[in-house]
Amino acid sequence: MIGAAELLRFSVDERIDLVDALWESLDPVVAEKIRAHYATLDPLLQEALRLPRDARIDLAMDLWETISASPDDIPTPDWLVEELDRRLAEADANPDEGIPWEIFREELRERLR
């Protein structure tokens, strides 16, 4: 499991690559729920989504700094709890199938070069 402190040591491009890899690993039903949620967002977000990639990253980082200042106030959506529970149950049922984070990170970096 990766912690927030370790994630902050990654470059922006590495973080984006990690998010892309995680997105691809989502259960299709969960991914569709996320897409449906974002499809209903207000015009301000729609405008932000039209910004160039680097500007969106800067905006996201700035917003996250204001949110992460109070981590206990961050709600966890039901779909995320369900997905985490599913993944934990899968990991518990198949403990020999996983790989350590360090190995996964290196394999991901190699794949993306």
Backbone as numpy.savetxt, mean C-alpha at the origin, in Angstrom:
# Nx Ny Nz CAx CAy CAz Cx Cy Cz
7.18 -8.79 8.07 6.32 -7.61 8.07 7.22 -6.39 8.07
6.87 -5.42 7.27 7.66 -4.18 7.20 7.02 -3.12 8.09
7.85 -2.41 8.81 7.37 -1.34 9.67 7.47 0.00 8.96
6.77 0.98 9.49 6.77 2.32 8.88 8.17 2.91 8.85
8.95 2.70 9.90 10.30 3.26 9.94 11.16 2.69 8.81
11.04 1.39 8.55 11.81 0.80 7.46 11.32 1.31 6.11
10.03 1.47 5.96 9.47 1.96 4.71 10.00 3.36 4.38
10.19 4.17 5.40 10.67 5.53 5.17 12.11 5.56 4.65
12.84 4.47 4.84 14.21 4.41 4.31 14.23 4.12 2.81
13.12 3.72 2.25 13.06 3.43 0.82 12.94 4.73 0.04
13.44 4.71 -1.18 13.24 5.86 -2.06 11.77 5.89 -2.49
11.37 7.00 -3.03 9.99 7.14 -3.51 9.70 6.07 -4.57
10.64 5.87 -5.48 10.43 4.86 -6.53 10.29 3.46 -5.94
11.07 3.14 -4.90 10.95 1.84 -4.26 9.59 1.69 -3.58
9.11 2.77 -2.98 7.79 2.72 -2.33 6.70 2.49 -3.38
6.82 3.18 -4.49 5.83 3.02 -5.57 5.86 1.58 -6.08
7.06 1.04 -6.28 7.19 -0.34 -6.75 6.57 -1.31 -5.76
6.77 -1.06 -4.48 6.19 -1.92 -3.45 4.67 -1.86 -3.48
4.13 -0.65 -3.58 2.67 -0.50 -3.65 2.13 -1.20 -4.89
2.82 -1.06 -6.02 2.39 -1.74 -7.24 2.37 -3.26 -7.04
3.42 -3.79 -6.40 3.48 -5.23 -6.16 2.36 -5.68 -5.22
2.10 -4.88 -4.18 1.02 -5.22 -3.26 -0.34 -5.15 -3.95
-0.53 -4.14 -4.79 -1.80 -4.00 -5.50 -2.06 -5.24 -6.36
-1.02 -5.70 -7.05 -1.17 -6.88 -7.90 -1.49 -8.14 -7.09
-1.10 -8.15 -5.81 -1.34 -9.34 -4.99 -2.71 -9.35 -4.32
-3.46 -8.24 -4.45 -4.77 -8.17 -3.80 -5.76 -9.17 -4.39
-6.61 -9.66 -3.54 -7.73 -10.47 -3.99 -8.56 -9.60 -4.94
-8.98 -10.12 -6.10 -9.73 -9.31 -7.07 -10.99 -8.65 -6.49
-11.66 -9.31 -5.58 -12.86 -8.73 -4.96 -12.49 -7.50 -4.13
-11.41 -7.60 -3.38 -10.95 -6.48 -2.57 -10.51 -5.34 -3.48
-9.77 -5.66 -4.53 -9.31 -4.63 -5.47 -10.50 -3.89 -6.08
-11.55 -4.61 -6.41 -12.73 -3.97 -6.99 -13.41 -3.05 -5.98
-13.46 -3.46 -4.72 -14.03 -2.60 -3.67 -13.24 -1.30 -3.55
-11.93 -1.41 -3.64 -11.10 -0.21 -3.56 -11.36 0.68 -4.76
-11.39 0.11 -5.96 -11.65 0.90 -7.17 -13.01 1.59 -7.08
-14.02 0.88 -6.61 -15.36 1.45 -6.49 -15.36 2.61 -5.50
-14.63 2.47 -4.41 -14.54 3.54 -3.42 -13.93 4.80 -4.05
-12.83 4.63 -4.75 -12.15 5.79 -5.34 -12.94 6.41 -6.49
-13.80 5.63 -7.12 -14.61 6.17 -8.21 -15.65 7.16 -7.72
-15.97 7.12 -6.43 -17.01 7.99 -5.89 -16.46 9.22 -5.17
-15.16 9.43 -5.23 -14.55 10.53 -4.48 -14.88 11.89 -5.07
-14.74 12.90 -4.26 -15.16 14.25 -4.61 -14.26 14.91 -5.65
-14.69 16.04 -6.18 -13.95 16.74 -7.24 -12.53 17.15 -6.86
-12.29 17.46 -5.60 -10.93 17.84 -5.18 -9.95 16.71 -5.46
-10.33 15.49 -5.11 -9.46 14.36 -5.37 -9.33 14.12 -6.88
-10.43 14.25 -7.58 -10.37 14.06 -9.03 -9.36 15.04 -9.65
-9.35 16.28 -9.15 -8.39 17.27 -9.64 -6.96 16.85 -9.27
-6.77 16.38 -8.04 -5.44 15.94 -7.61 -4.94 14.77 -8.46
-5.85 13.90 -8.86 -5.46 12.75 -9.68 -5.01 13.16 -11.08
-5.33 14.37 -11.49 -4.88 14.87 -12.78 -3.48 15.48 -12.72
-2.94 15.64 -11.52 -1.58 16.17 -11.37 -0.56 15.17 -11.92
0.61 15.68 -12.34 1.67 14.76 -12.75 2.07 13.85 -11.59
2.64 12.71 -11.90 2.99 11.69 -10.91 3.81 12.27 -9.76
4.87 13.01 -10.07 5.73 13.55 -9.01 4.97 14.50 -8.09
4.08 15.30 -8.66 3.28 16.23 -7.85 2.31 15.46 -6.96
1.74 14.36 -7.48 0.84 13.52 -6.67 1.60 12.88 -5.52
2.82 12.44 -5.79 3.64 11.84 -4.74 3.93 12.87 -3.65
4.34 14.07 -4.06 4.62 15.13 -3.09 3.38 15.44 -2.26
2.24 15.55 -2.92 0.99 15.85 -2.23 0.65 14.73 -1.24
0.79 13.49 -1.68 0.49 12.36 -0.80 1.41 12.35 0.41
2.67 12.61 0.20 3.62 12.62 1.33 3.27 13.75 2.30
2.93 14.91 1.77 2.56 16.04 2.63 1.30 15.72 3.43
0.30 15.14 2.76 -0.93 14.78 3.45 -0.67 13.71 4.50
0.14 12.70 4.15 0.41 11.63 5.10 1.10 12.15 6.35
2.00 13.12 6.20 2.66 13.68 7.38 1.64 14.27 8.35
0.60 14.89 7.83 -0.42 15.47 8.72 -1.29 14.38 9.35
-1.49 13.28 8.64 -2.32 12.19 9.15 -1.54 11.34 10.14
-0.31 10.99 9.80 0.46 10.07 10.62 0.91 10.69 11.94
0.72 11.98 12.10 1.06 12.62 13.37 0.19 12.08 14.50
-0.99 11.55 14.17 -1.90 10.97 15.18 -2.33 9.58 14.72
-1.45 8.58 14.80 -1.78 7.26 14.26 -2.98 6.58 14.91
-3.26 6.90 16.17 -4.41 6.27 16.83 -5.74 6.76 16.27
-5.71 7.87 15.55 -6.94 8.43 14.97 -7.21 7.92 13.56
-6.34 7.07 13.04 -6.50 6.58 11.67 -7.42 5.37 11.68
-8.58 5.48 11.04 -9.50 4.34 11.02 -8.99 3.25 10.06
-9.33 2.02 10.36 -8.98 0.90 9.50 -10.26 0.43 8.82
-10.33 0.56 7.47 -11.54 0.13 6.77 -11.80 -1.37 6.93
-13.06 -1.75 6.92 -13.44 -3.16 7.06 -12.77 -4.03 6.00
-12.72 -3.54 4.74 -12.14 -4.34 3.67 -10.67 -4.64 3.95
-9.95 -3.70 4.59 -8.54 -3.92 4.90 -8.39 -4.95 6.02
-9.24 -4.85 7.03 -9.21 -5.84 8.12 -9.48 -7.23 7.55
-10.47 -7.33 6.67 -10.80 -8.62 6.05 -9.62 -9.16 5.24
-8.98 -8.29 4.47 -7.84 -8.73 3.65 -6.66 -9.15 4.53
-6.38 -8.39 5.58 -5.30 -8.76 6.50 -5.60 -10.07 7.20
-6.84 -10.25 7.64 -7.23 -11.51 8.27 -7.06 -12.69 7.30
-7.46 -12.48 6.05 -7.32 -13.53 5.03 -5.85 -13.89 4.84
-5.00 -12.87 4.73 -3.58 -13.12 4.51 -2.93 -13.79 5.72
-3.31 -13.37 6.93 -2.76 -14.01 8.13 -3.18 -15.48 8.21
-4.44 -15.74 7.91 -4.92 -17.13 7.93 -4.18 -17.96 6.90
-3.94 -17.39 5.72 -3.21 -18.11 4.68 -1.76 -18.36 5.12
-1.14 -17.37 5.73 0.24 -17.53 6.21 0.31 -18.57 7.33
-0.67 -18.55 8.23 -0.71 -19.52 9.32 -0.92 -20.94 8.80
-1.75 -21.06 7.76 -2.04 -22.38 7.20 -0.87 -22.93 6.38
-0.02 -22.03 5.88 1.09 -22.43 5.01 2.38 -21.73 5.44
2.88 -22.02 6.64 4.03 -21.26 7.16 5.31 -21.42 6.35
5.45 -22.49 5.60 6.68 -22.72 4.83 6.66 -22.06 3.46
5.54 -21.46 3.07 5.44 -20.88 1.73 5.94 -19.44 1.66
6.01 -18.74 2.76 6.45 -17.35 2.75 7.95 -17.22 2.67
8.40 -16.00 2.39 9.83 -15.70 2.39 10.05 -14.45 3.24
11.22 -14.33 3.84 11.50 -13.14 4.65 11.46 -11.87 3.82
11.11 -10.77 4.48 11.00 -9.48 3.81 12.28 -9.12 3.07
13.44 -9.35 3.66 14.71 -8.98 3.04 14.90 -9.67 1.69
14.54 -10.95 1.63 14.66 -11.69 0.38 13.66 -11.18 -0.65
12.41 -10.96 -0.22 11.39 -10.43 -1.13 11.83 -9.09 -1.70
12.34 -8.21 -0.84 12.77 -6.88 -1.29 13.87 -7.00 -2.34
14.84 -7.86 -2.10 15.93 -8.03 -3.07 15.40 -8.59 -4.40
14.52 -9.57 -4.31 13.94 -10.14 -5.53 13.14 -9.09 -6.29
12.41 -8.26 -5.57 11.64 -7.19 -6.21 12.57 -6.19 -6.87
13.62 -5.79 -6.19 14.57 -4.85 -6.77 15.21 -5.42 -8.03
15.58 -6.70 -7.98 16.17 -7.33 -9.16 15.20 -7.36 -10.33
13.95 -7.69 -10.03 12.92 -7.78 -11.06 12.65 -6.42 -11.71
12.80 -5.36 -10.94 12.47 -4.02 -11.44 13.65 -3.31 -12.10
14.82 -3.93 -12.07 16.00 -3.30 -12.71 15.97 -3.47 -14.18
